[in-house]
Amino acid sequence: MAYCRQLNDDIVCIDTEQHRPQMAACYLVGGDGHYAFVESGTSLSVPGLLDTLEELGVDRGAVDYVMPTHVHLDHAGGAGALLRKLPNARLVIHPRGARHMIDPSQLIAGATAVYGSEAMRATYGEIVSVPESRVIVADVAPDRDFELLLGNRRLQFIDAPGHARHHYAIWDEASRGWFTGDVFGLSYREFDSEGGNYLMPTTSPVQFDPEAWNATLDRLLGKSPAHVYLTHYGRVDAVPELARDLRQGLVAYQRIARMHADAPDRHARLYGDLMDFHLDQLRARGNPVSEARARELLDIDVEINAQGLEIWLDRRKD
């Protein structure tokens, strides 16, 4: 049984236990015979999601939708495998991501090139295709939103670039909250302190766009949300303050990247300065964990963020 926590307004946070507990979540939303998963996690997450349905007494046939916010594998890698177990569910995906769900060969090749085939399977499991007949394209664009009813619950999808161009965010009117995938950053519960939640950007390859990201944040804040439901990890409520922190983090990331743009050991310098930036911020806020533990918790994200900033720097030269 995956760890799950009942939140507000018929929303359940499910820990997919990727890499470690409380790193990545899926959400089960709905009631009265109409449910949806926000995110699917990896294929390795699927048994836990199905166990959660059983634990909560939700029939698999009552799940109408699987809604990954974007096609990065920690969010959508398990979509095909999950849909095989949900007879009535359809995939709701960004227009730029639909083809990768129908034919995931490019996703598989890209991840294998980065991780190697053995590590890729150990981390993400088997990535299977989604039949085109079961795909709903959330037809979002900068000037166009998309709406869907989950029973009587109205969900609004917006185009949400910044972290990735194939990213949407979901406004849930019932809870006055956003499901933001990665476009509201990362906030791990281990770093919570009397100073509040700690939020950091995620600039993973390959489509980091800080200008678009700030525009997306403007749209998210325009709803005056009460909550944000993060994939990494859980619900946060101090939305204006965290948005401010995220904007400041984006500025700092760009400054660090530019400072090392032409360094021969660029990656190592980026990694080191990003790690120091976060450790300094945590220290100033009364870091509730040891520095050694903080480094351990930050390592994967700092490494991925450094890779993404390198690609951003190279594209700026073109």
Buried (B, 14 or more C-beta within 10 A) or exposed (E): EBBBEEBBBBBBBBBBBBEEEBBBBBBBBBBEEBBBBBBBBBBBBBBBBBBBBEEEEBEBEBBBBBBBBBBBBBBBBBBBBBBEBBEEBBBBBBBBBBBBBBEBEEBBEBBBEEBEEEEBBEBBBBBBBBEEEBBBBBEBEEEEBBEBEBBEBEBBBBBBBBBBBBBBBBBBEBBBBBBBBBBBBBBBBBBBBEEBBBBBBBBBBEBBBBEBBBBBBEBBBEBEBBBBBBBBBBBBBEBEEBBBBBBEBBEBBBEBBEEBBEEEEBBEBBBBBBBEBBBEBBEEBEBBBEEEEBBEBBEEBBBBBBBBBBBBBEEEEE
